[in-house]
Amino acid sequence: MKARTQSTGASGAGAANMVIRISKESETPLRQQLAEQIVFQIATGKLKPGETLPSVRELARRLKVHYNTVSEAYQELVRRKWLEGRRGSRVTVRAVVEAARAPGGLDDLINTTIRAAREQGYSLQALRERVRERLLAAPPDHILVVEADAGLGRVLQEEIRRALNWPVKVCTREELTANPGLSIGAQAVAAHYAVPDVNPLVPKDRPTIPLDFSAADEHVDLIRRRQEASVVAVVSVSEGFLQTARSVLASAAGRRHTLKEFLLPLPHSKSLAAADVVFADSIAMGEIRHRGVVHYRLIAPASLEYLASALAGA
């Protein structure tokens, strides 16, 4: 059976560029066919903001459908904020940008894009690939710390966030491998020794920025200058941080001073009571109170300066 299709084109008043084709044999309700085709023509620019649509009775006559069908379609699009209507006046097209703010927001905008792509003959796979290419090429809007040690990743995240005031996320190399989409919109950073492993996982035109760690010379000197035997504590959210601090500070502590390590959260409130000096990472600094606390910053200042300049030029 030949499908019965009704169409309307440029003839008649209102929305000269509007072309509507509906099929009375389709399982899709006529009201829905009409509404979605109007949305599609707004999204593709064929219907311009402020353009007046035909009256309900005029469009019903041209499409040979009941006027209630057209009225319901118009009312739905007014509710969804694609169209606007005033009492005594015909409906007009609102700006697409305003329509995107309708209930559902981003989901409505995505649905419209999918419908538009299908109407123009593009496959969903082609749409997916093209959107991904565009997103990967867009300037970064956040920093992605790639670090195997979860605690160390949190410390790096906090130091970068404080220094640069940028949104910062964290993931492991394994997570980035499993979900390459994590690199979308991101500037990846990693410890300099991990960069060769991370670079193959991020866009080639936005390579990973290496982070150098502080040498901790001032912390070592502080211990060496202490004349009396002391208890030196290191507090961190990262076991890796504690292991590194132990090896860096051990030579200065020797047998004269006692090194103690504490992984947050502390076992109890008096854990640090016997400590004379407390080295704390950037997260621990906000969680402990001690008269002898010293901030142990992990990232070398030069690395933060380089990252800031790279983002400014992105």
Legacy VTK file of the C-alpha trace (Angstrom):
# vtk DataFile Version 3.0
C-alpha trace
ASCII
DATASET POLYDATA
POINTS 314 float
0.000 0.000 0.000
1.291 3.405 -0.924
1.744 5.604 2.150
-0.441 8.692 2.171
1.837 11.664 2.714
0.833 15.274 3.090
3.283 18.125 2.725
3.317 21.866 2.908
5.885 24.197 1.453
6.470 27.864 0.872
2.979 28.745 -0.273
0.737 30.752 2.060
1.534 33.219 4.796
3.982 32.582 7.606
7.281 30.656 7.769
8.058 30.753 4.081
10.940 28.294 4.507
8.923 25.703 6.417
8.485 22.362 4.647
6.464 19.757 6.537
5.853 16.217 5.285
3.636 13.926 7.320
2.468 10.382 6.669
-0.958 9.237 7.741
0.177 5.619 7.407
2.977 5.962 9.945
2.708 4.523 13.454
4.058 7.836 14.749
1.164 10.119 15.739
0.570 13.034 13.387
0.973 15.516 16.238
4.416 14.095 17.031
5.474 14.064 13.358
4.518 17.704 13.029
6.130 18.833 16.297
9.438 17.061 15.681
9.714 18.326 12.104
9.235 21.891 13.319
11.941 21.326 15.964
14.249 19.901 13.300
13.761 22.906 11.034
14.459 25.281 13.917
17.619 23.338 14.833
18.866 23.356 11.240
18.187 27.061 10.765
15.414 26.751 8.207
13.058 28.410 10.668
14.630 31.548 12.072
14.179 33.132 15.526
11.165 35.424 15.490
9.677 33.875 12.359
5.901 33.539 12.407
4.328 30.134 11.794
1.060 29.615 9.877
-2.131 29.817 11.886
-3.541 26.582 13.281
-6.394 26.445 10.752
-4.189 27.437 7.828
-1.595 24.722 8.510
-4.322 22.153 9.164
-5.882 22.992 5.791
-2.545 22.741 3.980
-1.693 19.400 5.608
-5.298 18.100 5.400
-5.381 17.217 9.109
-7.708 18.185 11.939
-6.945 21.609 13.393
-6.671 20.042 16.881
-3.619 18.101 15.663
-1.837 21.325 14.735
-3.024 23.099 17.878
-1.694 20.319 20.132
1.674 20.285 18.318
2.024 24.047 18.680
1.072 23.912 22.381
3.619 21.179 23.041
6.390 23.205 21.405
5.400 26.277 23.381
5.689 24.212 26.579
9.091 22.942 25.441
10.037 26.561 24.651
10.779 26.046 20.969
7.893 28.364 20.110
6.234 31.235 21.883
2.668 32.378 21.557
0.660 35.354 22.732
-3.093 35.597 23.041
-4.551 36.904 19.794
-1.311 36.359 17.877
0.174 33.471 15.931
3.087 31.486 17.359
6.646 32.477 16.538
10.016 30.732 16.736
12.140 31.321 19.810
15.924 31.308 19.668
17.447 27.825 19.626
19.676 28.826 22.537
16.576 29.498 24.631
14.965 26.251 23.516
17.961 24.354 24.796
17.072 25.577 28.283
13.731 23.801 28.216
13.013 21.098 30.802
15.600 18.399 30.188
18.218 20.958 29.158
21.229 19.178 27.716
19.261 15.981 27.050
16.787 17.891 24.879
19.647 19.475 22.949
21.313 16.081 22.394
18.033 14.510 21.274
17.520 17.323 18.780
21.041 16.853 17.389
20.474 13.110 16.972
17.196 13.685 15.171
18.777 16.316 12.916
21.701 14.011 12.052
19.352 11.164 11.150
17.161 13.430 9.032
20.243 14.443 7.039
21.324 10.836 6.528
24.184 10.602 9.039
24.618 7.431 11.075
24.865 7.555 14.857
28.397 6.157 14.571
29.414 9.031 12.279
27.829 11.514 14.687
29.642 9.932 17.641
33.041 10.049 15.933
32.616 13.617 14.749
31.463 14.863 18.160
34.397 13.099 19.806
36.847 14.703 17.341
35.427 18.146 18.053
35.500 17.635 21.811
39.100 16.415 21.746
40.108 19.457 19.695
38.396 21.936 22.020
40.568 23.884 24.507
40.819 22.190 27.908
38.396 23.202 30.629
39.983 21.143 33.414
43.182 19.393 34.449
43.433 15.611 34.674
46.030 14.213 37.090
47.053 10.701 36.038
48.572 8.946 39.049
48.644 5.299 40.178
48.698 6.109 43.920
45.199 7.327 44.835
46.428 9.281 47.867
49.246 10.889 45.912
46.749 11.830 43.212
44.661 13.644 45.831
47.716 15.589 47.020
48.636 16.605 43.464
45.025 17.567 42.811
44.912 19.799 45.880
48.219 21.546 45.157
47.296 22.270 41.544
43.809 23.453 42.490
45.173 25.867 45.096
47.930 27.199 42.858
45.980 27.622 39.611
42.316 27.747 40.664
41.363 25.332 37.876
39.010 22.343 38.102
41.167 19.253 38.679
40.202 15.587 38.333
42.223 12.441 39.076
42.416 9.011 37.490
44.876 6.135 37.116
46.513 5.102 33.843
44.402 1.939 33.902
41.206 3.974 34.228
42.254 6.212 31.332
43.056 3.158 29.208
39.649 1.642 29.923
37.826 4.942 29.382
39.621 7.181 26.836
36.757 9.660 27.143
38.323 10.879 30.386
40.787 12.863 28.274
38.015 14.866 26.586
38.285 18.510 27.605
41.284 17.740 29.814
44.923 18.766 30.023
46.649 15.675 31.371
49.492 16.020 33.884
51.602 13.312 35.460
54.848 12.793 37.313
57.651 13.224 34.767
58.639 9.565 34.961
55.084 8.475 34.074
54.657 10.750 31.040
55.845 8.163 28.436
53.122 5.784 29.633
50.384 8.432 29.700
51.107 10.225 26.410
49.769 7.442 24.136
46.410 7.750 25.918
45.818 11.479 25.312
45.347 13.608 22.160
48.598 14.045 20.225
48.110 17.795 19.934
47.760 18.102 23.720
50.571 16.001 25.241
50.889 15.300 28.943
52.586 18.013 30.992
55.251 16.597 33.325
55.359 17.396 37.030
58.668 17.543 38.899
58.642 16.991 42.633
60.304 19.234 45.196
63.750 18.183 46.381
62.820 18.764 50.060
66.237 20.319 50.805
64.756 22.790 53.297
63.067 19.977 55.215
66.288 17.978 55.400
68.185 21.061 56.594
65.562 21.737 59.256
66.178 18.310 60.785
69.960 18.595 60.572
69.917 21.942 62.357
68.100 20.553 65.388
70.591 20.225 68.215
68.491 18.114 70.551
67.091 14.676 69.812
63.659 15.126 68.322
60.618 13.209 67.165
59.915 14.015 63.523
56.495 13.002 62.185
55.312 12.855 58.587
51.559 12.938 57.944
49.944 12.218 54.579
46.950 10.669 52.826
49.369 8.753 50.607
51.421 5.707 51.523
53.695 6.500 48.591
54.271 9.994 49.976
55.231 8.508 53.354
57.638 6.038 51.774
59.349 8.790 49.793
59.570 11.076 52.838
61.106 8.254 54.861
63.900 7.743 52.330
64.498 11.480 51.839
64.597 12.347 55.547
66.321 9.219 56.857
69.877 10.423 56.316
69.195 13.676 58.156
67.463 11.933 61.035
70.202 9.349 61.511
70.148 7.809 64.970
69.707 11.097 66.740
66.130 11.764 65.688
63.122 9.475 65.549
61.032 9.367 62.374
57.350 8.484 62.625
54.848 8.178 59.808
51.086 8.669 60.017
48.553 7.855 57.319
45.391 9.932 57.514
43.011 9.645 59.192
45.044 9.656 62.410
44.456 6.738 64.817
43.494 9.150 67.604
43.628 12.844 68.443
46.863 12.600 70.472
48.870 10.731 67.839
51.138 13.747 67.247
51.452 14.826 70.879
55.060 13.611 71.213
56.253 15.080 67.891
58.562 18.099 67.868
58.264 18.655 64.093
55.434 17.538 61.821
55.808 17.503 58.048
52.316 17.510 56.493
51.210 17.192 52.887
48.792 19.718 51.383
45.699 17.805 52.469
46.978 16.996 55.972
47.727 20.708 56.501
43.994 21.366 56.632
43.226 18.514 59.017
45.828 18.630 61.794
46.724 21.183 64.443
50.268 21.189 65.800
52.616 23.942 66.938
55.512 22.517 64.895
53.728 21.727 61.620
55.667 22.354 58.394
54.029 22.260 54.952
55.653 19.627 52.735
54.708 20.749 49.213
55.124 17.978 46.696
55.165 19.777 43.324
58.178 21.911 42.428
57.181 25.587 41.974
58.741 25.648 38.491
56.383 22.856 37.384
53.342 24.795 38.541
54.586 27.894 36.728
55.078 25.906 33.535
51.607 24.349 33.819
50.053 27.781 34.345
51.775 29.199 31.261
50.777 26.175 29.158
47.123 26.562 30.135
47.211 30.290 29.456
48.333 29.572 25.903
45.837 26.748 25.315
LINES 1 315
314 0 1 2 3 4 5 6 7 8 9 10 11 12 13 14 15 16 17 18 19 20 21 22 23 24 25 26 27 28 29 30 31 32 33 34 35 36 37 38 39 40 41 42 43 44 45 46 47 48 49 50 51 52 53 54 55 56 57 58 59 60 61 62 63 64 65 66 67 68 69 70 71 72 73 74 75 76 77 78 79 80 81 82 83 84 85 86 87 88 89 90 91 92 93 94 95 96 97 98 99 100 101 102 103 104 105 106 107 108 109 110 111 112 113 114 115 116 117 118 119 120 121 122 123 124 125 126 127 128 129 130 131 132 133 134 135 136 137 138 139 140 141 142 143 144 145 146 147 148 149 150 151 152 153 154 155 156 157 158 159 160 161 162 163 164 165 166 167 168 169 170 171 172 173 174 175 176 177 178 179 180 181 182 183 184 185 186 187 188 189 190 191 192 193 194 195 196 197 198 199 200 201 202 203 204 205 206 207 208 209 210 211 212 213 214 215 216 217 218 219 220 221 222 223 224 225 226 227 228 229 230 231 232 233 234 235 236 237 238 239 240 241 242 243 244 245 246 247 248 249 250 251 252 253 254 255 256 257 258 259 260 261 262 263 264 265 266 267 268 269 270 271 272 273 274 275 276 277 278 279 280 281 282 283 284 285 286 287 288 289 290 291 292 293 294 295 296 297 298 299 300 301 302 303 304 305 306 307 308 309 310 311 312 313
